[in-house]
């Protein structure tokens, strides 16, 4: 059973090209989820332009990297302090700053 009537499919085909905002508008008008509309658009072979992925301005710093910096700053053996990776990031950064 489908949520889409022939009339709704016709409207989708009339529009032709979709992006997230137009899919959200169609979903709102017809009490559907945006995800459902996007899926239907793709299944009908219509063009869908996805949103641009947001890339973080700065690369993510891993705990292992901070622990390695702590080992370098303190002169400790990295393998000996590897358990510090289980500590929370704020604590690791404070420890690094203190060194």
Helices and strands as residue ranges (DSSP letters): H 6-15, E 17-19, H 20-29, H 34-43, E 47-49, H 63-74, G 82-86, H 89-98
